[in-house]
């Protein structure tokens, strides 16, 4: 948090490097998925000292990370040639990430070779108190920072590899965001502070994955409200599978904003029969929106039926999700498990409470207000349920081919129009002077709501990085972030490992990437290593 830097009090006005942001279709908790794993990085690597290895190999400063001293959260890696704009944040610090049995780290800043020596982790340029970072505000201009590790305390003993970066600091107004009319205004990447060479390197990396150019065909990249890059398939229209869940939580946000419901409402308030047989009386809408409700329908074999090719049986099974069954765990909020019955029940409650379909609410409250073109989107449905059209709230698939309602997959949309939803979230629910969604709701939706202190009940583990159906760049149970080379405030929904909508506030950027169902998934860890490699290539090319 904000404190002075002791004897090293200096004017280094808060630094922020501006880097602007699907789920695997584990449609029930019965389907096991591989644990998400982060790509090994210098920041997360363990000590690498084996038999016969020398000290020079055992200790080093592997990288530097820029930290927000007000929140004690990582902002981004501090890399060579970075530009820091004080207008975005003024109270910063820099952490030296080390390998091996380091006893101390000495920082040299510009002409001062002994600016500060830290004797315990985290090794911070301006000091810290057990991870409570002191504030550092750099002066505008060019700076060079070197961090060197030592085996002993007080910069004593053997030393090894240092990390040196040169960076610039500016204090300039941030560019204002524009909002698209009927069509996006297009600008070059460089006009919006994005290095075209680094952007191309990041895109080329994605295109080098299995599937080739199809990996980037359905992409749209927006910065400051301008479309700065688009793939040839930007107007391709298809289902987004589990990324639909974030659209269902967006409908929740619209009703919260209008005062119709609260996330803290108990589900029984709006559906009195939900606890007639099973103990769901304390379950809230927030529990459902964060996959922490423990809610289940009467059957748990729906996905297995789908994988065996029994599509009609799977569809009939899925339709039972709105009938309460025995809970996976109890009480609600005590554990986390990815489970499609949660969004189905939430969507069902919202439909009944509003007296209209999810599609109707989304159209009136979101799509029409942010200019999503009619005809560019639709929402598959299960037909009429209790007098209301019931749209597929989870993006659950049905058949591989056929009409929209035969295929299902939730929301159908184009990358060009989905980017508008990202821009709405990027601006904390505001759109061209109108507050479409509550800013506080957006803040909650895109930040972790699944604490590590609760149990993992089944399936893969998204504790530490799950909002209201959005996957965040939060800290996982192993202490790492899924995309360590991206800003910590990045978040996205995921749909079938192919459909993403990254919202990256620190970069003022939205990245849409959709793909047809026959395009290979990015990797076996929900895309995290691949996306981090993409961000690593892009990060050094983002300027204020």
C-alpha positions as MATLAB code, in Angstrom:
seq = 'XXXXXXXXXXXXXXXXXXXXXXXXXXXXXXXXXXXXXXXXXXXXXXXXXXXXXXXXXXXXXXXXXXXXXXXXXXXXXXXXXXXXXXXXXXXXXXXXXXXXXXXXXXXXXXXXXXXXXXXXXXXXXXXXXXXXXXXXXXXXXXXXXXXXXXXXXXXXXXXXXXXXXXXXXXXXXXXXXXXXXXXXXXXXXXXXXXXXXXXXXXXXXXXXXXXXXXXXXXXXXXXXXXXXXXXXXXXXXXXXXXXXXXXXXXXXXXXXXXXXXXXXXXXXXXXXXXXXXXXXXXXXXXXXXXXXXXXXXXXXXXXXXXXXXXXXXXXXXXXXXXXXXXXXXXXXXXXXXXXXXXXXXXXXXXXXXXXXXXXXXXXXXXXXXXXXXXXXXXXXXXXXXXXXXXXXXXXXXXXXXXXXXXXXXXXXXXXXXXXXXXXXXXXXXXXXXXXXXXXXXXXXXXXXXXXXXXXXXXXXXXXXXXXXXXXXXXXXXXXXXXXXXXXXXXXXXXXXXXXXXXXXXXXXXXXXXXXXXXXXXXXXXXXXXXXXXXXXXXXXXXXX';
ca = [
       0.000    0.000    0.000;
       1.053    3.598   -0.271;
       3.975    4.415    2.038;
       7.159    6.378    1.744;
      10.300    4.545    0.741;
      12.260    5.264    3.916;
      15.711    6.671    3.356;
      15.168    6.257   -0.374;
      12.284    8.657   -0.727;
      12.249    9.747   -4.356;
      10.011   11.357   -6.920;
       9.185    8.522   -9.280;
       5.535    9.161   -9.932;
       3.532    5.920  -10.066;
       4.236    3.806  -13.043;
       1.713    1.970  -15.101;
       2.371    0.316  -18.371;
      -0.785    0.364  -20.381;
      -1.643   -3.037  -21.793;
      -5.304   -3.435  -22.553;
      -8.424   -8.107  -22.130;
     -13.622  -20.550  -23.564;
     -14.199  -22.372  -21.137;
     -13.816  -25.991  -21.905;
     -17.252  -27.445  -22.384;
     -17.170  -29.395  -19.153;
     -20.946  -29.187  -19.247;
     -21.372  -31.087  -15.998;
     -19.027  -31.740  -13.158;
     -18.907  -35.386  -14.242;
     -16.591  -34.486  -17.090;
     -13.050  -34.274  -15.811;
     -10.680  -31.806  -17.453;
      -6.944  -31.407  -17.280;
      -5.735  -29.075  -14.587;
      -4.822  -25.673  -16.049;
      -1.095  -25.167  -16.003;
       0.846  -22.002  -16.615;
       3.723  -21.927  -19.021;
       6.976  -21.948  -17.012;
       8.337  -18.445  -16.672;
      11.239  -16.770  -14.966;
       8.844  -15.488  -12.348;
       7.505  -18.904  -11.353;
      10.537  -21.139  -11.891;
      11.851  -23.082   -8.935;
      15.457  -23.115   -7.821;
      17.524  -24.797  -10.504;
      20.588  -26.110   -8.763;
      21.509  -29.703   -9.492;
      24.546  -31.832   -8.822;
      27.697  -30.170  -10.029;
      25.991  -26.895  -10.911;
      27.907  -23.784   -9.956;
      26.607  -20.793   -8.028;
      26.543  -18.758  -11.225;
      23.837  -21.117  -12.458;
      22.065  -21.388   -9.126;
      21.158  -17.768   -8.380;
      20.058  -14.921  -10.595;
      17.557  -12.121  -11.058;
      15.390  -13.629  -13.744;
      13.014  -10.716  -14.428;
      11.517   -7.501  -13.061;
       7.860   -6.840  -12.344;
       6.120   -3.477  -12.031;
       3.842   -3.337   -8.977;
       1.005   -1.008   -7.999;
       2.027    0.118   -4.498;
      -1.514    1.214   -3.663;
      -3.006   -2.237   -4.226;
       0.150   -4.402   -3.927;
      -0.859   -6.094   -7.196;
       1.408   -6.868  -10.123;
       0.850   -4.578  -13.092;
       3.067   -6.211  -15.712;
       6.619   -7.318  -16.419;
       9.021   -4.382  -16.666;
      10.822   -5.030  -19.928;
      13.413   -3.310  -22.079;
      12.115   -0.184  -23.814;
       8.891    0.028  -21.800;
       7.055    3.315  -21.398;
       5.369    4.120  -18.103;
       2.648    6.746  -17.932;
       2.217    8.300  -14.507;
      -1.273    9.420  -15.431;
      -2.407    5.799  -15.129;
      -0.888    5.214  -11.662;
       1.533    7.206   -9.534;
       2.488    4.898   -6.696;
       4.603    2.019   -7.912;
       7.393   -0.330   -7.023;
       9.532   -2.837   -8.923;
      10.085   -6.388   -7.738;
      13.141   -8.436   -8.674;
      12.133  -12.041   -9.352;
      14.920  -14.421   -8.413;
      16.065  -17.987   -8.878;
      18.043  -20.032   -6.403;
      19.171  -19.420   -2.843;
      19.433  -15.639   -3.028;
      20.538  -13.823    0.125;
      20.059  -10.252   -1.097;
      19.445   -8.101   -4.174;
      21.114   -4.769   -4.907;
      19.387   -2.242   -7.131;
      21.281    0.313   -9.224;
      19.189    3.133  -10.649;
      20.632    5.507  -13.239;
      23.866    6.988  -11.803;
      23.425    5.498   -8.327;
      25.114    2.051   -8.252;
      23.865    1.292   -4.736;
      20.369    2.701   -4.763;
      18.971    0.076   -2.431;
      19.796   -3.391   -1.102;
      17.016   -5.760   -0.038;
      17.782   -8.755    2.178;
      14.526  -10.688    1.940;
      11.862  -11.491   -0.629;
       9.990   -9.883   -2.195;
      13.045   -7.924   -3.302;
      11.554   -4.503   -3.967;
      13.229   -1.422   -5.397;
      11.537    0.920   -2.921;
      11.241   -1.582   -0.093;
       8.285   -3.379    1.409;
       6.914   -4.668    4.672;
       6.109   -8.370    4.162;
       4.679   -7.724    0.713;
       3.143   -4.340    1.562;
       4.998   -2.359   -1.076;
       6.343    1.126   -0.428;
       5.419    3.786   -2.975;
       7.816    4.749   -5.753;
       7.090    7.614   -8.146;
       9.672    8.043  -10.909;
      10.504   11.313  -12.569;
       9.654   11.771  -16.230;
      12.454   10.870  -18.586;
      14.674    7.888  -19.347;
      15.908    5.489  -16.657;
      18.099    2.418  -16.393;
      17.553   -0.100  -13.615;
      19.828   -3.030  -12.738;
      19.081   -5.691  -10.118;
      21.889   -8.035   -9.027;
      21.525  -11.078   -6.777;
      24.014  -12.109   -4.072;
      24.406  -15.275   -2.060;
      24.734  -13.459    1.250;
      22.915  -10.591    2.993;
      23.847   -6.965    2.398;
      25.120   -7.605   -1.141;
      27.839   -9.974    0.068;
      29.057  -13.318   -1.132;
      29.064  -14.650   -4.649;
      27.018  -12.882   -7.267;
      25.564  -13.954  -10.566;
      23.378  -12.865  -13.450;
      21.838   -9.384  -13.229;
      18.732   -8.055  -14.888;
      18.948   -4.631  -16.566;
      16.169   -2.692  -18.278;
      15.989    0.785  -19.726;
      12.571    2.425  -19.702;
      10.896    5.785  -20.192;
       8.505    7.630  -17.914;
       5.940   10.125  -19.179;
       3.222   12.084  -17.429;
       0.610   12.703  -20.084;
      -3.186   12.559  -20.274;
      -4.435    9.140  -21.256;
      -6.110    8.944  -24.653;
      -9.884    9.155  -24.419;
     -11.990    6.217  -25.540;
     -14.204    6.567  -28.591;
     -17.343    4.514  -29.098;
     -18.351    3.017  -32.428;
     -21.464    4.088  -34.245;
     -22.939    1.743  -36.819;
     -19.394    0.635  -37.651;
     -16.059    0.663  -35.878;
     -13.655    3.485  -36.639;
     -10.416    1.876  -37.799;
      -6.926    3.151  -37.049;
      -3.410    1.816  -37.485;
      -1.842    0.044  -34.495;
       0.956    2.628  -34.250;
      -1.535    5.508  -34.072;
      -2.905    3.938  -30.878;
       0.457    3.216  -29.285;
       0.884   -0.393  -30.396;
       4.089   -1.473  -32.122;
       2.929   -3.125  -35.371;
       5.973   -5.396  -35.508;
       5.360   -6.790  -32.037;
       1.654   -7.131  -32.744;
       2.468   -9.051  -35.901;
       4.905  -11.253  -33.998;
       2.184  -12.123  -31.491;
      -0.329  -12.860  -34.243;
       2.213  -14.906  -36.186;
       2.818  -16.983  -33.092;
      -0.896  -17.851  -32.854;
      -0.969  -18.611  -36.569;
       1.936  -21.024  -36.082;
      -0.219  -23.237  -33.873;
      -2.089  -26.242  -35.323;
      -4.810  -24.874  -37.559;
      -2.591  -22.178  -39.047;
      -4.234  -18.943  -40.168;
      -7.629  -20.133  -38.911;
      -6.306  -19.411  -35.412;
      -6.364  -15.666  -36.104;
      -8.967  -15.367  -38.867;
     -11.800  -14.513  -36.475;
      -9.934  -11.935  -34.399;
     -10.660   -8.297  -33.646;
      -8.327   -6.090  -31.613;
      -9.564   -2.788  -30.232;
      -7.586   -0.098  -28.425;
      -9.003    3.198  -27.148;
     -12.233    2.251  -28.921;
     -10.584    1.961  -32.350;
     -10.381   -1.248  -34.333;
      -6.636   -1.620  -34.924;
      -6.520   -5.155  -36.352;
      -9.058   -7.515  -37.860;
      -8.904  -10.986  -39.327;
     -10.467  -12.037  -42.590;
     -13.240  -13.803  -40.669;
     -14.250  -10.882  -38.454;
     -17.836  -11.208  -39.675;
     -18.083  -14.985  -39.270;
     -21.243  -15.882  -37.358;
     -21.462  -18.900  -35.093;
     -21.967  -20.116  -31.542;
     -19.552  -19.166  -28.748;
     -20.404  -22.060  -26.430;
     -19.438  -21.451  -22.773;
     -18.471  -17.839  -23.441;
     -22.269  -17.478  -23.416;
     -22.119  -17.792  -19.642;
     -20.588  -14.287  -19.468;
     -23.546  -12.993  -21.489;
     -25.894  -14.587  -18.953;
     -24.034  -12.830  -16.150;
     -24.314   -9.635  -18.223;
     -28.088  -10.071  -18.130;
     -27.741  -10.508  -14.368;
     -25.808   -7.231  -14.319;
     -28.532   -5.451  -16.254;
     -31.186   -6.583  -13.767;
     -28.928   -5.659  -10.839;
     -28.389   -2.209  -12.368;
     -32.158   -1.781  -12.747;
     -32.798   -2.827   -9.151;
     -34.779   -5.915  -10.146;
     -32.461   -8.316   -8.314;
     -29.316   -8.236   -6.193;
     -26.426  -10.671   -6.467;
     -26.885  -11.311   -2.754;
     -30.538  -12.298   -3.157;
     -31.257  -15.845   -2.114;
     -32.503  -17.902   -5.033;
     -35.506  -18.994   -2.966;
     -36.689  -15.379   -2.962;
     -37.352  -15.597   -6.688;
     -38.028  -19.342   -6.954;
     -39.735  -20.399   -3.695;
     -39.831  -24.109   -4.609;
     -36.089  -24.478   -5.077;
     -35.502  -25.747   -1.541;
     -38.610  -27.923   -1.238;
     -36.590  -31.151   -1.432;
     -32.913  -30.226   -1.165;
     -31.017  -27.699    1.021;
     -30.746  -24.748   -1.354;
     -32.331  -22.201    0.971;
     -29.105  -20.250    1.565;
     -27.981  -20.340   -2.076;
     -27.635  -16.851   -3.586;
     -27.548  -15.596   -7.163;
     -23.862  -14.841   -6.593;
     -23.227  -18.454   -5.676;
     -24.775  -19.503   -8.986;
     -22.845  -16.848  -10.945;
     -19.512  -17.966   -9.490;
     -19.943  -21.772   -9.717;
     -19.867  -22.010   -5.924;
     -23.496  -22.968   -5.319;
     -23.138  -26.735   -5.212;
     -26.360  -26.778   -7.237;
     -27.089  -29.831   -9.370;
     -29.974  -31.153  -11.403;
     -31.292  -34.683  -10.960;
     -28.866  -36.149  -13.551;
     -25.089  -35.902  -13.969;
     -24.479  -37.886  -17.147;
     -25.459  -35.293  -19.762;
     -21.986  -34.684  -21.117;
     -21.179  -38.374  -21.275;
     -24.267  -38.879  -23.427;
     -23.125  -36.075  -25.707;
     -19.639  -37.527  -26.077;
     -21.127  -40.922  -26.982;
     -23.088  -39.280  -29.797;
     -26.487  -39.588  -28.105;
     -27.322  -35.971  -28.850;
     -31.056  -36.226  -28.232;
     -30.468  -38.015  -24.944;
     -27.945  -35.361  -23.919;
     -30.347  -32.566  -24.839;
     -33.166  -34.156  -22.827;
     -30.755  -34.572  -19.924;
     -29.660  -30.930  -20.111;
     -33.266  -29.752  -19.965;
     -33.512  -31.259  -16.477;
     -30.878  -28.859  -15.107;
     -33.600  -26.480  -13.896;
     -35.101  -29.211  -11.706;
     -33.235  -29.311   -8.386;
     -31.379  -32.501   -7.568;
     -29.097  -33.553   -4.713;
     -26.368  -30.912   -4.195;
     -22.809  -31.646   -5.141;
     -21.777  -30.174   -1.787;
     -23.316  -28.137    0.992;
     -23.598  -25.460    2.184;
     -23.478  -23.151   -0.857;
     -20.278  -21.112   -0.987;
     -18.155  -23.767    0.720;
     -16.532  -25.117   -2.459;
     -16.062  -24.488   -6.181;
     -16.887  -26.725   -9.133;
     -17.433  -25.911  -12.822;
     -20.947  -27.120  -13.512;
     -23.475  -26.166  -16.196;
     -26.509  -26.587  -13.924;
     -25.399  -23.371  -12.149;
     -25.876  -20.999  -15.138;
     -28.986  -22.919  -16.206;
     -30.633  -22.291  -12.869;
     -29.463  -18.664  -12.826;
     -30.800  -18.084  -16.341;
     -34.081  -19.749  -15.398;
     -34.504  -17.544  -12.320;
     -33.669  -14.363  -14.256;
     -36.126  -15.292  -17.020;
     -38.939  -15.891  -14.549;
     -38.161  -12.769  -12.519;
     -37.991  -10.460  -15.544;
     -40.938  -12.104  -17.255;
     -39.059  -12.275  -20.529;
     -36.322  -14.293  -22.195;
     -32.596  -13.779  -21.718;
     -32.420  -12.812  -25.384;
     -35.092  -10.128  -24.934;
     -33.333   -8.666  -21.887;
     -29.956   -8.734  -23.630;
     -31.425   -7.041  -26.711;
     -33.213   -4.266  -24.842;
     -30.638   -3.573  -22.163;
     -27.338   -4.358  -23.884;
     -27.332   -5.007  -27.640;
     -29.539   -2.077  -28.675;
     -27.732    0.365  -26.381;
     -24.219   -0.505  -27.559;
     -25.159   -0.799  -31.216;
     -24.847   -4.524  -31.880;
     -26.214   -4.854  -35.381;
     -29.573   -6.632  -35.676;
     -29.072   -9.863  -37.548;
     -25.471  -10.191  -36.367;
     -26.414  -12.159  -33.261;
     -28.983  -14.608  -31.922;
     -29.396  -16.843  -28.886;
     -30.330  -20.524  -29.134;
     -33.212  -21.700  -26.967;
     -34.883  -24.786  -25.518;
     -38.366  -23.601  -26.415;
     -41.039  -22.270  -24.078;
     -40.661  -23.130  -20.411;
     -43.300  -22.040  -17.879;
     -44.697  -19.544  -20.361;
     -41.355  -17.944  -21.321;
     -38.852  -18.690  -24.057;
     -35.866  -20.217  -22.283;
     -32.552  -19.403  -23.964;
     -29.544  -21.667  -23.451;
     -27.751  -19.764  -20.651;
     -24.567  -21.873  -20.562;
     -23.710  -22.406  -24.233;
     -24.195  -26.156  -23.877;
     -23.796  -27.857  -27.268;
     -26.352  -30.176  -28.849;
     -25.615  -31.476  -32.350;
     -22.397  -30.849  -34.322;
     -24.384  -29.677  -37.360;
     -27.828  -28.324  -38.148;
     -29.927  -25.263  -37.428;
     -29.061  -22.948  -34.560;
     -31.402  -24.676  -32.116;
     -30.237  -28.102  -33.247;
     -26.616  -27.105  -32.675;
     -27.349  -24.935  -29.608;
     -24.097  -23.466  -28.178;
     -25.826  -20.446  -26.628;
     -25.128  -17.024  -28.117;
     -24.355  -16.804  -31.842;
     -22.512  -13.651  -32.876;
     -19.633  -12.263  -34.965;
     -16.239  -11.197  -33.619;
     -16.884   -7.647  -34.836;
     -20.018   -7.308  -32.717;
     -18.778   -9.296  -29.720;
     -16.008   -6.701  -29.367;
     -18.689   -4.172  -28.401;
     -19.480   -6.198  -25.285;
     -15.777   -6.137  -24.443;
     -15.621   -2.370  -24.860;
     -18.634   -1.996  -22.553;
     -16.798   -3.955  -19.858;
     -13.539   -2.134  -20.557;
     -15.327    1.115  -19.706;
     -16.837   -0.300  -16.511;
     -20.335   -0.505  -17.942;
     -20.393    2.981  -19.491;
     -21.169    3.543  -23.161;
     -20.883    6.963  -24.743;
     -22.177    8.829  -21.695;
     -24.724    6.218  -20.547;
     -24.176    3.859  -17.608;
     -25.525    0.680  -19.166;
     -24.217   -1.608  -16.411;
     -23.344   -0.707  -12.834;
     -19.601   -0.016  -12.572;
     -19.419   -1.944   -9.318;
     -21.060   -4.964  -10.947;
     -18.548   -4.902  -13.816;
     -15.692   -4.631  -11.309;
     -16.972   -7.723   -9.510;
     -17.710   -9.678  -12.683;
     -14.162   -9.285  -14.007;
     -12.300   -9.961  -10.762;
     -11.886  -13.107   -8.726;
     -14.925  -14.159   -6.707;
     -13.754  -17.721   -5.971;
     -11.399  -17.524   -2.974;
      -8.646  -20.063   -2.528;
      -9.933  -20.695    0.988;
     -12.891  -22.738   -0.289;
     -12.523  -26.333   -1.468;
     -12.318  -27.617   -5.034;
     -15.228  -30.031   -5.256;
     -14.819  -31.476   -8.765;
     -13.515  -30.867  -12.286;
     -10.640  -28.480  -12.919;
      -9.623  -25.730  -10.525;
     -10.392  -22.062  -11.245;
     -10.303  -20.872   -7.656;
      -8.400  -17.608   -7.426;
      -9.259  -16.659  -10.997;
     -13.019  -16.821  -11.556;
     -15.492  -13.936  -11.557;
     -19.104  -13.978  -12.720;
     -18.419  -16.631  -15.399;
     -15.328  -14.639  -16.516;
     -11.877  -16.247  -16.199;
      -9.479  -13.767  -14.617;
      -5.700  -13.379  -14.408;
      -5.820  -13.941  -10.678;
      -3.433  -15.888   -8.484;
      -4.101  -19.621   -8.478;
      -3.577  -22.194   -5.754;
       0.040  -22.727   -6.873;
       0.803  -19.004   -6.476;
       1.046  -18.289  -10.207;
      -1.100  -16.363  -12.650;
      -2.359  -18.025  -15.833;
      -0.960  -15.219  -18.027;
       2.016  -13.807  -16.091;
       3.097  -11.666  -19.049;
      -0.268   -9.907  -19.258;
      -1.619   -7.299  -16.828;
      -3.136   -8.742  -13.678;
      -6.493   -7.107  -14.480;
      -7.048   -9.062  -17.725;
     -10.089  -11.333  -17.959;
     -12.047  -13.308  -20.559;
     -14.817  -15.863  -20.920;
     -13.957  -19.106  -22.696;
     -16.036  -21.222  -25.052;
     -14.987  -24.710  -26.140;
     -11.324  -23.716  -25.973;
     -11.786  -21.558  -29.080;
     -13.832  -18.482  -28.225;
     -12.377  -15.686  -26.092;
     -13.192  -12.056  -25.275;
     -10.205  -10.539  -23.480;
     -10.815   -7.303  -21.602;
      -7.513   -5.723  -20.512;
      -8.125   -2.445  -18.653;
      -4.437   -1.633  -18.073;
      -3.867   -1.766  -21.837;
      -7.215   -0.131  -22.706;
      -7.587   -3.044  -25.068;
     -10.146   -5.640  -26.116;
      -9.105   -8.790  -27.958;
     -11.754  -11.018  -29.502;
     -10.728  -14.394  -30.817;
     -13.401  -16.763  -32.103;
     -12.956  -19.972  -34.090;
     -15.101  -22.599  -35.758;
     -15.535  -25.930  -33.974;
     -13.178  -27.718  -36.386;
     -10.231  -25.413  -35.572;
      -7.846  -27.147  -33.126;
      -7.925  -25.873  -29.557;
      -4.911  -23.760  -28.598;
      -3.535  -26.243  -26.055;
      -4.619  -28.690  -23.398;
      -4.594  -26.184  -20.536;
      -7.557  -24.024  -21.561;
      -5.258  -21.954  -23.787;
      -3.336  -20.393  -20.912;
       0.258  -21.179  -22.027;
      -0.512  -20.202  -25.617;
      -2.166  -16.955  -24.634;
       0.668  -16.090  -22.276;
       3.174  -16.604  -25.096;
       1.011  -14.280  -27.228;
       0.972  -11.627  -24.492;
       4.712  -11.957  -23.954;
       5.332  -11.050  -27.592;
       2.848   -8.179  -27.491;
       3.645   -6.656  -24.083;
       6.778   -4.770  -25.074;
       4.907   -3.121  -27.933;
       2.271   -1.361  -25.828;
       2.843    2.295  -25.012;
       0.604    4.970  -23.455;
];
